[in-house]
Amino acid sequence: MQFHPTGLWPSGILVTEGCRGDGGYLLDSNMERFMVEAEPEKQELASRDVVSRHMMQRIRDGFGVDSGFGPHLWLDVRHLGAEHLQTKLREVWEICRDFVGIDPAEELIPVRPTQHYSMGGVRVNKDGQAYDMAGLFAVGEAGCWDMHGFNRLGGNSLTETIVTGRLIGASAAAHAAGVSIDLPVSLAFDAVAAAESHADEWLAREGSGPSVYEIRDRMGETMMTKVGIFRTGEELEDAVETFRTLLGECDEAVLRSRSRGANPELVFALRLEGMLRLALVTAMGALARTESRGAHFRSDFPLRDDAEWLNRTLARWPDGASEPVLTYEPVGPIDLPPGHRGYGRDERIEMRQSIEDYNAAVDSEQTRHGRLPPAEPTGSRLRWKEWEKAS
């Protein structure tokens, strides 16, 4: 999960990092620019996960600004001027006006990191076709296409829509043109009947079970406090147990509205189990990964460990199982060993395996985990060792 540094507090609405790109800066309760000392080279322009961690650490250290909704920090864009804010950053100006009633040209913006983006998704090959599921394609935030790793860059959303969308769209069209499908209509009727039965089961429940909103709130609070920007093994273990409990409570939850018409509570209830399953997958994956990498930061394992964890977590939830099964595959062919990111001290555990040995296992391991054969071999367009010419 990626955290965006500047969520408007307390609503969590994103305040674009274009504010910091245009010269805005972060302040603590003492009106000090703490990022100057924390990251002297990049300051507020450091990557999202780095800025988010420094912000939350500042709040933990007691330099947050107290409010009725909890501590926050300040984003200062006053020096950019009203004309700049109302033209180049008009959306920010309108959000501040409409949701907190301030003029950012005159007042400080209350901000705090907020959960932003899921860097996982349906695991696909380079053509966008899902592992072990021929004909199913996934793209964008729904897919895992080897673009983000553990720290999505801001411009990658545009790449996903314009580049990945076009490439995978073409692959899906080519696949559809080359196959025929003959499905009995009964499959659709059976699926509709199963969905109706599931909804009827929710509507028929009676008793004093928890509400779906109580379960949602406990899930959200647990995710933010124990599977958030800073993680520890103890907190993650607590989170895993909480989500296991909530999944059980989900089977006992009772709706307050029994309407068979438009019923937002029923719609949410039908989604709730899937949300809890994803929360459990996230917490279990984070607990198992005993290192820090990108947006995943373990306070009890602060170093990136390329010797043991240069891999991707795959989660499968077998039909009828109570929990997911986690496995791991190589990230893909690499031309250089992972280096220092350029933030803070260069402390990491380097890979012990040679790049040649690592790459030699990629195809067989990814195939073993379900990757379908792509139209072109993985890595076939890499310009191997091209970087040596620049050096």
C-alpha positions as CSV (number, residue, x, y, z in Angstrom):
1,M,0.0,0.0,0.0
2,Q,1.3,3.4,-0.9
3,F,0.8,6.4,1.3
4,H,0.5,9.9,-0.2
5,P,2.2,12.5,2.0
6,T,-0.4,15.3,1.7
7,G,-3.9,14.2,2.4
8,L,-6.1,17.1,3.5
9,W,-6.8,16.7,7.2
10,P,-9.2,15.4,8.4
11,S,-11.0,14.4,5.2
12,G,-8.0,12.6,3.6
13,I,-8.7,14.2,0.2
14,L,-5.4,14.3,-1.8
15,V,-3.6,17.6,-2.1
16,T,-1.5,17.1,-5.2
17,E,2.3,16.9,-4.8
18,G,2.4,19.5,-7.5
19,C,2.1,21.9,-4.6
20,R,5.6,20.8,-3.4
21,G,6.8,20.6,-7.0
22,D,5.9,24.3,-7.5
23,G,7.7,25.3,-4.3
24,G,5.4,24.5,-1.4
25,Y,6.9,23.1,1.8
26,L,6.0,21.3,4.9
27,L,6.0,22.7,8.4
28,D,5.7,21.2,11.9
29,S,4.0,22.7,15.0
30,N,7.1,24.9,15.5
31,M,6.8,26.3,12.0
32,E,10.1,24.5,11.1
33,R,10.8,23.0,7.7
34,F,11.8,19.6,9.0
35,M,12.4,18.1,5.6
36,V,15.4,20.3,5.0
37,E,17.3,18.5,7.8
38,A,15.7,15.1,7.1
39,E,16.5,15.0,3.4
40,P,19.0,17.8,2.7
41,E,19.3,17.0,-1.0
42,K,15.7,16.4,-2.1
43,Q,13.8,17.9,0.8
44,E,10.0,18.0,0.1
45,L,10.6,16.5,-3.3
46,A,11.8,13.1,-2.0
47,S,9.6,10.1,-2.9
48,R,6.2,9.6,-1.4
49,D,7.1,6.8,1.0
50,V,10.1,8.8,2.3
51,V,8.2,12.0,2.8
52,S,5.3,10.1,4.4
53,R,7.6,8.4,6.9
54,H,9.4,11.6,7.9
55,M,6.0,13.3,8.4
56,M,4.7,10.6,10.6
57,Q,7.9,10.4,12.5
58,R,7.7,14.1,13.2
59,I,4.2,13.6,14.5
60,R,5.4,10.7,16.7
61,D,8.1,12.9,18.1
62,G,5.5,15.3,19.4
63,F,5.8,18.0,16.7
64,G,2.3,17.6,15.2
65,V,-0.3,20.3,15.3
66,D,-3.1,19.3,17.7
67,S,-6.7,19.2,16.4
68,G,-10.0,17.7,17.3
69,F,-9.3,14.9,14.8
70,G,-5.7,14.1,15.9
71,P,-2.4,15.7,15.1
72,H,-1.4,16.9,11.6
73,L,1.3,19.0,9.9
74,W,1.1,22.1,7.7
75,L,1.6,22.5,3.9
76,D,2.6,26.1,3.1
77,V,1.9,27.4,-0.4
78,R,1.1,31.0,0.6
79,H,4.3,32.3,-1.0
80,L,3.1,31.0,-4.4
81,G,0.4,33.7,-4.5
82,A,-3.3,33.7,-5.3
83,E,-2.9,34.0,-9.0
84,H,-0.7,30.9,-9.2
85,L,-3.0,28.9,-6.9
86,Q,-6.1,29.9,-8.8
87,T,-4.6,29.0,-12.2
88,K,-1.9,26.4,-11.9
89,L,-3.2,24.7,-8.7
90,R,-6.9,25.6,-9.0
91,E,-8.1,22.2,-7.8
92,V,-6.1,22.6,-4.6
93,W,-7.5,26.1,-4.1
94,E,-11.1,24.8,-4.6
95,I,-10.6,21.8,-2.3
96,C,-9.2,23.9,0.5
97,R,-12.1,26.4,0.1
98,D,-14.8,23.7,-0.1
99,F,-13.7,21.2,2.5
100,V,-11.8,23.2,5.2
101,G,-13.0,26.7,4.4
102,I,-9.6,28.3,4.0
103,D,-7.8,30.3,1.3
104,P,-4.4,28.6,0.8
105,A,-3.0,31.9,-0.5
106,E,-3.5,33.3,3.0
107,E,-3.6,30.3,5.4
108,L,-1.7,27.1,6.0
109,I,-3.2,23.8,4.7
110,P,-3.6,21.0,7.3
111,V,-2.2,17.7,5.9
112,R,-1.2,14.3,7.0
113,P,-0.2,11.1,5.0
114,T,-3.1,9.0,3.8
115,Q,-3.4,5.6,2.1
116,H,-3.4,6.2,-1.7
117,Y,-2.7,3.3,-4.0
118,S,-2.5,-0.4,-4.1
119,M,0.7,-1.5,-5.9
120,G,-0.5,-5.1,-6.1
121,G,-3.2,-6.6,-8.3
122,V,-4.0,-9.6,-10.5
123,R,-0.6,-11.0,-11.4
124,V,-0.2,-10.9,-15.2
125,N,2.5,-11.7,-17.8
126,K,3.9,-9.0,-20.1
127,D,0.8,-9.3,-22.3
128,G,-1.4,-8.6,-19.4
129,Q,-2.8,-12.1,-19.2
130,A,-3.5,-13.4,-15.7
131,Y,-1.5,-16.3,-14.3
132,D,-3.2,-19.7,-14.8
133,M,-6.2,-18.0,-16.4
134,A,-6.0,-17.8,-20.1
135,G,-8.3,-15.1,-21.6
136,L,-8.4,-13.0,-18.4
137,F,-6.5,-9.7,-18.8
138,A,-5.9,-7.1,-16.1
139,V,-4.5,-3.6,-16.5
140,G,-4.1,-0.4,-14.4
141,E,-4.5,-0.5,-10.6
142,A,-6.3,-3.9,-11.0
143,G,-3.2,-5.6,-12.5
144,C,0.4,-6.3,-11.4
145,W,2.5,-5.7,-14.5
146,D,6.0,-5.3,-13.2
147,M,5.9,-1.5,-13.3
148,H,5.7,-0.3,-9.7
149,G,7.7,-2.7,-7.5
150,F,7.3,-1.5,-3.9
151,N,7.1,2.2,-4.6
152,R,4.9,3.6,-7.3
153,L,6.2,6.8,-8.9
154,G,3.7,9.6,-9.4
155,G,3.8,9.5,-13.2
156,N,3.2,5.8,-13.4
157,S,-0.6,6.2,-13.4
158,L,-0.3,8.1,-16.7
159,T,1.9,5.3,-18.0
160,E,-0.6,2.7,-17.0
161,T,-3.4,4.4,-18.9
162,I,-1.6,5.5,-22.1
163,V,1.1,2.9,-22.5
164,T,0.0,-0.2,-20.6
165,G,-3.6,0.3,-21.5
166,R,-2.7,0.4,-25.2
167,L,-0.3,-2.6,-25.1
168,I,-2.6,-4.8,-23.1
169,G,-5.7,-3.7,-25.0
170,A,-4.0,-4.8,-28.2
171,S,-3.0,-8.1,-26.6
172,A,-6.5,-8.8,-25.4
173,A,-8.0,-8.0,-28.8
174,A,-5.5,-10.3,-30.6
175,H,-6.3,-13.1,-28.1
176,A,-10.0,-12.6,-28.7
177,A,-9.6,-12.7,-32.4
178,G,-7.7,-16.0,-32.3
179,V,-10.1,-18.0,-30.1
180,S,-13.7,-19.0,-30.0
181,I,-15.8,-19.6,-27.0
182,D,-18.9,-21.7,-26.5
183,L,-20.5,-21.2,-23.1
184,P,-23.9,-22.5,-22.1
185,V,-26.3,-19.8,-21.1
186,S,-26.9,-21.7,-17.9
187,L,-23.6,-20.5,-16.6
188,A,-24.9,-16.9,-16.5
189,F,-28.2,-17.9,-15.0
190,D,-26.4,-20.0,-12.3
191,A,-24.1,-17.1,-11.4
192,V,-27.1,-14.7,-11.1
193,A,-28.9,-17.3,-8.9
194,A,-25.9,-17.6,-6.7
195,A,-25.6,-13.9,-6.3
196,E,-29.3,-13.5,-5.5
197,S,-29.1,-16.3,-2.9
198,H,-26.2,-14.6,-1.2
199,A,-28.1,-11.3,-1.0
200,D,-31.2,-13.2,0.3
201,E,-29.1,-14.8,3.0
202,W,-27.9,-11.3,4.2
203,L,-31.5,-10.0,4.2
204,A,-32.8,-12.9,6.1
205,R,-30.4,-12.7,9.0
206,E,-31.8,-11.7,12.4
207,G,-30.5,-11.3,15.8
208,S,-28.0,-8.9,17.6
209,G,-25.0,-9.4,15.4
210,P,-22.6,-6.6,14.6
211,S,-23.4,-4.1,11.9
212,V,-21.3,-4.1,8.7
213,Y,-20.2,-0.5,9.5
214,E,-18.8,-1.5,12.9
215,I,-16.8,-4.2,11.1
216,R,-15.6,-1.8,8.5
217,D,-14.5,0.8,11.1
218,R,-12.5,-1.8,13.0
219,M,-10.9,-3.0,9.8
220,G,-10.0,0.5,8.7
221,E,-8.6,1.5,12.2
222,T,-6.5,-1.7,12.3
223,M,-5.1,-1.1,8.8
224,M,-4.1,2.5,9.6
225,T,-2.6,1.9,13.0
226,K,-1.0,-1.6,12.6
227,V,-0.5,-2.0,8.8
228,G,0.4,1.6,8.0
229,I,3.4,3.6,7.3
230,F,5.4,2.0,10.2
231,R,5.0,-1.7,10.8
232,T,6.3,-4.1,13.4
233,G,5.9,-7.9,13.8
234,E,3.9,-7.6,16.9
235,E,1.5,-5.1,15.4
236,L,1.1,-7.1,12.2
237,E,0.4,-10.3,14.2
238,D,-2.3,-8.4,16.1
239,A,-3.7,-7.2,12.7
240,V,-3.8,-10.7,11.3
241,E,-5.7,-12.0,14.3
242,T,-8.1,-9.0,14.1
243,F,-8.9,-9.7,10.5
244,R,-9.4,-13.4,11.2
245,T,-11.9,-12.4,13.9
246,L,-13.7,-9.9,11.7
247,L,-14.0,-12.4,8.9
248,G,-15.8,-14.7,11.4
249,E,-18.0,-11.8,12.6
250,C,-18.9,-11.0,9.0
251,D,-20.8,-14.3,8.9
252,E,-22.9,-13.1,11.9
253,A,-23.4,-9.4,10.9
254,V,-27.0,-8.2,10.6
255,L,-28.4,-5.5,8.3
256,R,-30.4,-2.7,9.7
257,S,-32.2,-2.1,6.4
258,R,-34.0,-5.1,4.9
259,S,-35.2,-3.3,1.7
260,R,-35.0,-5.3,-1.4
261,G,-34.8,-2.2,-3.5
262,A,-32.0,0.3,-3.6
263,N,-30.1,-0.6,-0.4
264,P,-26.6,0.8,0.1
265,E,-26.1,-1.2,3.3
266,L,-26.7,-4.5,1.4
267,V,-24.4,-3.4,-1.4
268,F,-21.7,-2.7,1.1
269,A,-22.3,-6.0,2.9
270,L,-21.8,-7.9,-0.3
271,R,-18.4,-6.2,-0.7
272,L,-17.3,-6.5,3.0
273,E,-15.9,-10.1,2.9
274,G,-13.7,-9.3,-0.1
275,M,-12.4,-6.2,1.7
276,L,-11.6,-8.2,4.8
277,R,-9.9,-10.9,2.7
278,L,-7.7,-8.3,1.0
279,A,-6.8,-6.8,4.4
280,L,-5.8,-10.2,5.7
281,V,-3.7,-10.9,2.6
282,T,-1.9,-7.5,3.0
283,A,-1.2,-8.0,6.7
284,M,0.0,-11.6,6.3
285,G,2.3,-10.6,3.4
286,A,3.7,-7.7,5.4
287,L,4.3,-10.0,8.5
288,A,6.1,-12.6,6.4
289,R,8.4,-10.1,4.7
290,T,11.1,-9.5,7.3
291,E,12.7,-6.5,5.7
292,S,11.9,-2.9,4.6
293,R,11.4,-2.1,0.9
294,G,9.8,1.0,-0.6
295,A,6.5,1.7,1.0
296,H,6.7,-1.4,3.2
297,F,8.7,-0.3,6.3
298,R,9.3,-2.7,9.2
299,S,10.7,-0.8,12.2
300,D,12.0,-4.2,13.5
301,F,13.6,-5.0,10.2
302,P,14.7,-1.6,8.8
303,L,17.1,-2.8,6.1
304,R,16.2,-3.8,2.6
305,D,17.3,-7.4,2.2
306,D,18.2,-8.2,-1.4
307,A,19.8,-11.5,-0.4
308,E,16.5,-13.0,0.8
309,W,13.7,-10.8,-0.4
310,L,14.3,-9.7,-4.0
311,N,11.1,-11.4,-5.0
312,R,7.4,-10.8,-5.4
313,T,4.7,-12.0,-3.1
314,L,1.9,-14.1,-4.7
315,A,-1.3,-14.7,-2.8
316,R,-3.9,-17.3,-3.7
317,W,-7.1,-18.0,-1.8
318,P,-8.1,-21.6,-2.6
319,D,-11.8,-22.3,-2.9
320,G,-13.2,-23.2,0.5
321,A,-10.0,-22.3,2.4
322,S,-10.1,-20.0,5.5
323,E,-6.9,-18.2,4.6
324,P,-4.7,-17.3,1.6
325,V,-1.6,-19.2,0.6
326,L,1.6,-17.1,0.0
327,T,4.3,-18.0,-2.4
328,Y,7.2,-16.0,-4.0
329,E,8.6,-15.6,-7.5
330,P,11.6,-13.6,-8.9
331,V,10.8,-10.0,-9.7
332,G,12.0,-10.6,-13.4
333,P,15.2,-10.3,-15.3
334,I,17.5,-7.6,-14.0
335,D,20.4,-5.9,-15.7
336,L,21.9,-4.3,-12.5
337,P,21.8,-5.3,-8.9
338,P,19.5,-3.0,-6.8
339,G,21.4,0.0,-5.6
340,H,21.1,2.8,-3.1
341,R,17.9,4.8,-3.5
342,G,19.6,8.1,-2.7
343,Y,17.8,8.7,0.6
344,G,19.4,8.7,4.0
345,R,22.3,6.3,4.7
346,D,23.2,3.5,2.3
347,E,22.4,0.6,4.5
348,R,21.1,-2.6,2.9
349,I,21.8,-6.3,2.6
350,E,23.1,-6.9,-0.9
351,M,22.2,-9.9,-3.0
352,R,24.6,-12.8,-2.7
353,Q,23.5,-14.5,-5.9
354,S,25.0,-13.4,-9.2
355,I,22.8,-11.6,-11.6
356,E,23.3,-14.4,-14.2
357,D,22.2,-17.0,-11.7
358,Y,19.2,-14.9,-10.7
359,N,18.1,-14.3,-14.2
360,A,18.6,-17.9,-15.2
361,A,15.8,-18.9,-12.8
362,V,13.3,-16.3,-13.7
363,D,11.5,-18.0,-16.6
364,S,11.2,-21.4,-14.9
365,E,10.1,-20.0,-11.6
366,Q,7.5,-17.6,-12.9
367,T,6.2,-20.4,-15.2
368,R,6.0,-22.7,-12.2
369,H,3.9,-20.1,-10.4
370,G,1.4,-19.9,-13.2
371,R,2.7,-17.4,-15.7
372,L,1.3,-18.1,-19.2
373,P,3.7,-17.9,-22.2
374,P,3.8,-14.3,-23.5
375,A,3.9,-13.5,-27.2
376,E,7.5,-12.4,-26.8
377,P,10.0,-13.8,-24.2
378,T,10.2,-11.8,-21.0
379,G,13.2,-9.4,-21.3
380,S,13.6,-9.8,-25.0
381,R,13.6,-6.1,-25.6
382,L,15.9,-5.2,-22.8
383,R,19.1,-3.4,-24.1
384,W,21.4,-5.5,-22.0
385,K,24.4,-3.6,-20.5
386,E,23.6,-0.5,-22.4
387,W,24.3,1.4,-19.2
388,E,28.0,0.5,-19.5
389,K,28.3,2.9,-22.4
390,A,27.1,5.8,-20.4
391,S,29.6,5.0,-17.6
